[in-house]
Amino acid sequence: MDMVGGGPETKAVFHVTRGPMSLPSFVHDVARAFAEFLNEESYRFAATGKADYPFVAPEGGKEPLRAEYSPYTMGSDHDVYQDSSFGIPAIYLNDWPDRYIHTNFDTAANIDSTKLKRAAFIGAASGYFLAGMGEKDVLSVSNLVQAESLRIAEQIAERGVQLAECDGGELERSQLEQLQPLAESILRFAKDQQKIRWPMLSRMRDNVQRNSNGMCLKTMILIGELGKRYRRKGKLTGPLVVFGYDYFADKAKAAGLATPKLLSFEGLWGAGEEYSYEVLNFADGKRNAQEIRDAVSAEYGPVPLELVVEYLRALEKIGVIEQVK
């Protein structure tokens, strides 16, 4: 939880945030389910004055929660947990924007005890459920993931209209690569995996095969880079940027490297910080430069391949990643 509980004065929006595409997990769908439950119950109470679970504090507000289920955003401790060197799915609950955050107006008086109670419930209920999850819960969680697959399909359709024609297949293909391990993240809890079916997976896979347009943004000068695969060096763990310290900037300056253009790139749905975080996460020794570019493009918007290659080369020069031979 990061700065949750802001009352109306802060003009904050409460978010339940998904994990990055590089770490698909059903854990985020569990948090979403509890948030949707609270949205419905709190709205019913606000609209009618009656609800089985209104979740209001005596001295707090009585308005509905309206929690937003949001794509991955950075800026808190969850960045460390979900970094590829740790790979721990994390539930991120946060208020943003908050006009008073980190100012002298950021006081306890601006906390709404009802909203704080509701945020605490989502966190506690999610943790309690996940701690006791077993075979009995597999089908219900599978239904949550099926619902998420529908959301991903809808997102593909919405984002596809913002992209050039040649990027449509890459968007679908990369999103599908996220969906398969999302489903598989549940299977270790199932004794009989054959009972679980993922019809949405097969439908999306067929759609990708029909509509894929291949690797549209290759440039001939980079063809030699496309087959290279990179992975993180084992001793370097955690994200490169944390509060008050930028490992990349520190080491790049010492090595005399110019700042890679990716770090200042502005995409359709993300900026340089997000792109660079996920490029490093996707450097898993299995994906080549083109595949990493396609993955981050599906997540944050199309990015030129040469910017991804430049950043990968810089990471290699400062010893963060190495080529897989």
PyMOL commands that set and color helices and strands:
alter all, ss='L'
color gray80, all
select helices_A, chain A and resi 8-10+27-48+78-81+108-110+113-131+135-160+165-187+193-195+199-211+220-226+247-255+261-264+272-282+289-300+305-317
alter helices_A, ss='H'
color red, helices_A
select strands_A, chain A and resi 14-17+68-70+92-95+229-232+241-242+245-246+284-288+321-323
alter strands_A, ss='S'
color yellow, strands_A
deselect
rebuild
show_as cartoon
